[in-house]
Amino acid sequence: MIFTFLKKLHLELLAWPAGLICLFFLDPAAGQPSLCLFKNIGIPFCPGCGLGHGIHFFLHGRWQEAVHHHWLAPVTVVMLIYRTVQVARFQYAEFKLQ
């Protein structure tokens, strides 16, 4: 029964909220290793670097620090929440039809 439910569940409905929750609990001051592929292979420039920290600060209401780390952090959070709601509504309608 649970496997049937999980097969029908849209993967985005799990991925985006899980990512936002993980970034909420991320501790930028902990000095953890970077997940950036470019940084790990030695390329000094990455257009996405700082986005995770920016999202963390935005989710904690520290908007100036969020924009300081990456100017797209607020836009990214809004887009991910919007997409989650959109997929949830689609999923609800799909389950309702069955």
Buried (B, 14 or more C-beta within 10 A) or exposed (E): EEEEEEEEBEEBBEBBBEBBEEBEEBEBEEEEEEEBEBBEEEEEEBEEBBBBBBBBBBBEEBEEBBBBBBEBBBEBBEEBEEBBEEBBEEBEEEEEEE
